[in-house]
């Protein structure tokens, strides 16, 4: 959905920073979104549930070690709610 924030930015309809989200699951994808100017900020949620060390691995250049969120909810949310 980065195309939505891109259109909003291009239209000049808003004057506040825009956040985009949805299926941005790897740091490289987030960087591409920002580099294209599609948004001012990127929101990532489930990727941090899939790998709590995501940011540390990205910082260290270990992207290949990141447990990538595939959007299934089974490896993160389902197990989280089972404990309740």
Secondary structure, DSSP 8 states (H G I E B T S, - for coil): -HHHHHHHHHHT---S--EE-SS--SHHHHHHHHHHTS-SEE---HHHHH-TTHHHHHHTT-GGGS----S-STTTHHHHHHT-
